[in-house]
């Protein structure tokens, strides 16, 4: 019975080590914590754009990677492009904004 407990403890230790290793940053990938932070930033930016009556929120796509927000899609004027970027920059945790919005 002791051997089974010892093997179980060793197995749990190895699983724990592999889990911690899997959460570390590997080249351009995010950790789980960074992914959650980025998802929160994306949600806040989308909500702020949705609440602005001067923007078409369903034409603006928002993605976040390592606190860098990327805006893409279409707007009707250069003023809307600047407004969407200003909104994204105003959200806490945003490091920078890549504005790829196209005026059509």
Residue pairs with C-beta under 8 A, 6 or more apart in sequence:
23 31
23 32
23 33
24 31
25 31
25 34
30 38
30 65
30 66
34 66
37 67
37 93
38 64
38 65
38 66
38 67
39 64
40 93
41 64
41 67
41 69
41 91
41 93
41 94
42 62
42 63
42 64
42 69
44 91
44 92
45 62
45 64
45 69
45 87
45 88
45 91
45 94
46 57
46 62
48 87
48 88
48 90
48 91
49 55
49 57
49 60
49 62
49 84
49 87
49 88
50 57
52 83
52 87
54 80
54 83
55 75
55 80
55 83
55 84
55 87
56 74
56 75
56 76
56 80
59 73
59 74
59 75
60 71
60 72
60 73
60 74
60 75
60 84
60 101
61 71
61 72
61 73
62 69
62 70
62 71
62 88
63 69
63 70
63 72
64 70
64 94
66 95
67 93
67 94
67 95
67 96
68 94
68 95
68 96
68 97
68 98
69 88
69 91
69 94
69 96
69 97
69 98
70 97
70 98
70 100
71 84
71 85
71 88
71 97
71 98
71 99
71 100
71 101
72 100
72 101
73 101
73 102
74 101
74 102
74 103
74 104
75 81
75 84
75 101
75 102
75 103
75 104
76 103
76 104
77 103
78 103
80 101
80 103
81 99
81 101
81 103
84 99
84 101
85 97
85 99
85 101
88 94
88 97
88 99
89 97
